[in-house]
Amino acid sequence: MPKVLIDLDHRPVSIRHPNQFVLDSCLFYLRNQHHVRKRSISMPDRHQGGFIAFIYQAFDPRWIITWDEKRLSLKEEE
């Protein structure tokens, strides 16, 4: 299962994943756990394929990394 990719060099910061449900789940987590509200919805990424979303406020990328590692470890247990 692929990881959520975070592009910190892009302004606004973008996050990508091949699965829209995973990306939406990540955005939901950021909103509910860390109050990240200034963001786009997930949308098809016409350049690289998969899905992309933009985050318009400061946040700690470790939040996404930690969430994603937990998601991947739960998938491995199944």
Summary of the structure (lengths in Angstrom):
residues: 78
radius of gyration: 11.9
end to end distance: 12.6
largest distance: 36.7
contacts: 195
relative contact order: 0.23
helix: 41%
strand: 21%
